């Protein structure tokens, strides 16, 4: 995991807890050596607790905005339950590193 991500895990965890996240992981270039601190976005995969559609939308967009602000860069936020492409899902699962999980 790139140091840019690792050094902000405590604040990331606080944001995730506030946004009712069950599990949040980083995947893609930020977990390997392809991450470019000057240009790369950060890819996150998220699982939320059960909530109403309105609450879910607020949690999703709030989390995306909070993470973009924290890392000062674009963030791609993908819900694991929404991944239908098996090749993409496999790629996410292979490179995913948890940064927050409810115990």
C-alpha positions as CSV (number, residue, x, y, z in Angstrom):
1,X,0.0,0.0,0.0
2,X,1.3,3.4,-0.9
3,X,2.5,5.6,2.0
4,X,0.0,8.3,1.0
5,X,-2.8,5.9,1.9
6,X,-1.1,4.3,4.9
7,X,-0.4,7.5,6.7
8,X,-4.1,8.5,6.5
9,X,-5.6,5.3,7.7
10,X,-6.7,6.7,11.1
11,X,-8.6,9.6,9.5
12,X,-9.9,7.3,6.8
13,X,-11.3,5.0,9.5
14,X,-13.0,7.9,11.3
15,X,-14.7,9.0,8.1
16,X,-15.8,5.4,7.3
17,X,-17.3,5.0,10.8
18,X,-19.2,8.3,10.4
19,X,-20.5,7.3,7.0
20,X,-21.8,3.9,8.3
21,X,-19.2,1.8,6.4
22,X,-18.8,-1.9,7.3
23,X,-15.7,-2.4,5.2
24,X,-13.5,-0.1,3.2
25,X,-10.6,-1.2,1.1
26,X,-8.2,0.3,-1.4
27,X,-7.4,-1.5,-4.6
28,X,-5.6,-0.9,-7.9
29,X,-2.5,1.1,-8.4
30,X,-2.4,2.4,-4.8
31,X,-1.7,-1.1,-3.5
32,X,1.3,-1.6,-5.8
33,X,4.2,0.2,-7.4
34,X,2.1,1.7,-10.3
35,X,0.8,4.6,-8.1
36,X,1.9,8.0,-9.3
37,X,1.5,10.5,-6.4
38,X,1.3,13.4,-8.9
39,X,-1.4,12.0,-11.1
40,X,-3.1,8.8,-9.8
41,X,-6.6,8.7,-8.4
42,X,-7.3,6.4,-5.4
43,X,-9.7,3.4,-5.9
44,X,-11.8,2.3,-3.0
45,X,-14.2,-0.6,-2.6
46,X,-16.9,-0.2,0.1
47,X,-19.6,-2.1,1.9
48,X,-22.2,-0.1,3.8
49,X,-24.5,-1.2,6.6
50,X,-28.1,-1.6,5.7
51,X,-30.0,1.7,5.3
52,X,-32.8,3.3,3.4
53,X,-32.1,4.4,-0.2
54,X,-31.9,8.1,0.9
55,X,-29.5,7.3,3.7
56,X,-27.5,5.1,1.4
57,X,-27.1,7.9,-1.2
58,X,-26.1,10.4,1.4
59,X,-23.5,7.9,2.8
60,X,-22.1,7.0,-0.6
61,X,-21.7,10.6,-1.9
62,X,-20.6,11.9,1.5
63,X,-17.9,9.2,1.7
64,X,-16.7,9.9,-1.8
65,X,-16.5,13.6,-1.1
66,X,-14.8,13.1,2.3
67,X,-12.2,10.8,0.8
68,X,-11.5,13.1,-2.2
69,X,-11.0,15.9,0.3
70,X,-8.8,13.9,2.6
71,X,-6.5,12.7,-0.2
72,X,-6.7,15.9,-2.3
73,X,-7.3,13.9,-5.5
74,X,-10.0,12.1,-7.4
75,X,-11.4,9.0,-5.8
76,X,-13.2,6.1,-7.4
77,X,-15.7,4.5,-5.0
78,X,-17.1,1.1,-6.0
79,X,-19.6,-0.9,-4.0
80,X,-18.6,-4.6,-3.9
81,X,-22.2,-5.6,-4.3
82,X,-22.5,-3.7,-7.5
83,X,-19.6,-5.4,-9.3
84,X,-21.1,-7.7,-12.0
85,X,-18.1,-8.2,-14.2
86,X,-16.3,-11.3,-12.9
87,X,-12.9,-10.2,-14.3
88,X,-13.1,-6.8,-12.7
89,X,-14.3,-8.3,-9.4
90,X,-11.4,-10.7,-9.4
91,X,-9.0,-7.8,-10.0
92,X,-10.5,-5.8,-7.1
93,X,-10.4,-8.8,-4.7
94,X,-6.8,-9.7,-5.7
95,X,-5.4,-6.2,-5.1
96,X,-7.7,-5.0,-2.3
97,X,-6.2,-4.1,1.1
98,X,-8.5,-3.2,3.9
99,X,-8.2,0.2,5.5
100,X,-11.3,-0.1,7.7
101,X,-13.5,-2.9,8.9
102,X,-16.1,-3.1,11.6
103,X,-14.9,-5.6,14.2
